[in-house]
Amino acid sequence: METATSYLGFHLPHPFMAGASPFGYHLDTVRRLEDAGCAAVVLHSLFEEQLTARSGGRIRHMAPPDAAFAATAVTFPNREDYVFGPEEYADHVRRVKEAVRIPVIGSLNGTSPASWVTFARLIEQAGADAIELNLYGIATDLLTPAAAVETQYAGIVREVARFLHIPVAVKVLPFYTSFGHAARQFEAAGAEALVLFNRFYEVDIDITHLTAAPHVELSSSSELLLRLHWLAVLYGRVRPGLAVTGGIDTPEDGIKAVLAGADVVQMVSALLRYGSKYIQVMRSGLEDWMEGHGFATIDDMRGQASLERALDPAAVERAGYIRTLQSWGH
Ligand SMILES: Cc1cc2nc3c(=O)[nH]c(=O)nc-3n(C[C@H](O)[C@H](O)[C@H](O)COP(=O)(O)O)c2cc1C
């Protein structure tokens, strides 16, 4: 069985890798991932707000003298609450690179063009093999059209990709009216891979204290279907590689992701839940399935469940939607 795959120009023995997470904080945990057979690792993110706070004292557009600044600023972590400051992050990348041989991908996280290039370069100079840009933003301004947000995001990708020699992957939320078009814009801007998708971390309301109540819950397989859907739509129709993140919990989930079109399968919740050795369970589950279904290489199976050959993918989508509703009670 040949489970080898390529991602961002790296030849990987299999598609299972660690997504951005606290696994990246410590050399020991990254080493453990490598020892467990993890194909590559994305480090936790350096946040734009850390960069702007450090360079000009601002968080997003807010400067300390702004009247409204104090109330909003306290909702962001303090500078010292981040596990790594910007320079420490670059040093950390350097140490991780010295400690492991698997590809190490740095992560930058934000939504505006500020400060990115300088820090992307620092991370590149520190030896990162690639950068994942996480464009996690929720457009709450009622006057900004979707196209303007997409143009801004594509502009960030372009700016970073233009100044770096290492490949740039782009991780996004799924909420676009026409995600396929947005994907093409990221492609044109120089993205070498699309990472589908950020989870939307909805903040709950604490009705006792009347405050926002943020919390992270680990994902389950139920989140995967949205990702499968977009992998299937994009496979064979965009140049960037495709990574899935969100809802990979079992070997079956990994198999579905590759069948839909994924080049690599990023995992976080499952590794936190079952430990780094779970990578081997994923890999052998894939191998057994390939053997049982007569696929000699992963390239043969990738995209078999995609819409690449559909003459009218939108009609397939509509038909699936109507059939799903009709299936109730049958
Ligand atoms: C505790 C925790 C910390 C995370 N930190 C980051 C981060 O720093 N940057 C990032 O892009 N994603 C981060 N993520 C999101 C993961 O990379 C991943 O996209 C998400 O958890 C969905 O994948 P999963 O279903 O395999 O968990 C984090 C997730 C968790 C659970």
PDBQT file of the ligand as one rigid body, heavy atoms in Angstrom, charges set to zero:
ROOT
HETATM    1  C1  LIG A 401      -6.861  24.111  22.223  1.00  0.00    +0.000 C 
HETATM    2  C2  LIG A 401      -6.814  24.504  20.756  1.00  0.00    +0.000 A 
HETATM    3  C3  LIG A 401      -5.926  25.492  20.348  1.00  0.00    +0.000 A 
HETATM    4  C4  LIG A 401      -5.885  25.873  19.008  1.00  0.00    +0.000 A 
HETATM    5  N1  LIG A 401      -4.991  26.836  18.600  1.00  0.00    +0.000 NA
HETATM    6  C5  LIG A 401      -4.964  27.182  17.288  1.00  0.00    +0.000 A 
HETATM    7  C6  LIG A 401      -4.040  28.166  16.837  1.00  0.00    +0.000 A 
HETATM    8  O1  LIG A 401      -3.210  28.684  17.579  1.00  0.00    +0.000 OA
HETATM    9  N2  LIG A 401      -4.083  28.510  15.515  1.00  0.00    +0.000 N 
HETATM   10  C7  LIG A 401      -4.957  27.937  14.629  1.00  0.00    +0.000 A 
HETATM   11  O2  LIG A 401      -4.924  28.263  13.445  1.00  0.00    +0.000 OA
HETATM   12  N3  LIG A 401      -5.827  26.994  15.034  1.00  0.00    +0.000 NA
HETATM   13  C8  LIG A 401      -5.856  26.618  16.333  1.00  0.00    +0.000 A 
HETATM   14  N4  LIG A 401      -6.745  25.668  16.731  1.00  0.00    +0.000 N 
HETATM   15  C9  LIG A 401      -7.680  25.102  15.746  1.00  0.00    +0.000 C 
HETATM   16  C10 LIG A 401      -7.136  23.795  15.201  1.00  0.00    +0.000 C 
HETATM   17  O3  LIG A 401      -5.944  23.980  14.441  1.00  0.00    +0.000 OA
HETATM   18  C11 LIG A 401      -8.160  23.098  14.282  1.00  0.00    +0.000 C 
HETATM   19  O4  LIG A 401      -8.378  23.870  13.113  1.00  0.00    +0.000 OA
HETATM   20  C12 LIG A 401      -9.497  22.866  14.950  1.00  0.00    +0.000 C 
HETATM   21  O5  LIG A 401      -9.334  22.377  16.266  1.00  0.00    +0.000 OA
HETATM   22  C13 LIG A 401     -10.323  21.858  14.154  1.00  0.00    +0.000 C 
HETATM   23  O6  LIG A 401      -9.653  20.636  14.029  1.00  0.00    +0.000 OA
HETATM   24  P1  LIG A 401      -9.997  19.351  14.948  1.00  0.00    +0.000 P 
HETATM   25  O7  LIG A 401     -11.431  19.013  14.703  1.00  0.00    +0.000 OA
HETATM   26  O8  LIG A 401      -9.053  18.282  14.484  1.00  0.00    +0.000 OA
HETATM   27  O9  LIG A 401      -9.776  19.756  16.367  1.00  0.00    +0.000 OA
HETATM   28  C14 LIG A 401      -6.771  25.259  18.058  1.00  0.00    +0.000 A 
HETATM   29  C15 LIG A 401      -7.645  24.242  18.505  1.00  0.00    +0.000 A 
HETATM   30  C16 LIG A 401      -7.663  23.864  19.828  1.00  0.00    +0.000 A 
HETATM   31  C17 LIG A 401      -8.606  22.775  20.261  1.00  0.00    +0.000 C 
ENDROOT
TORSDOF 0
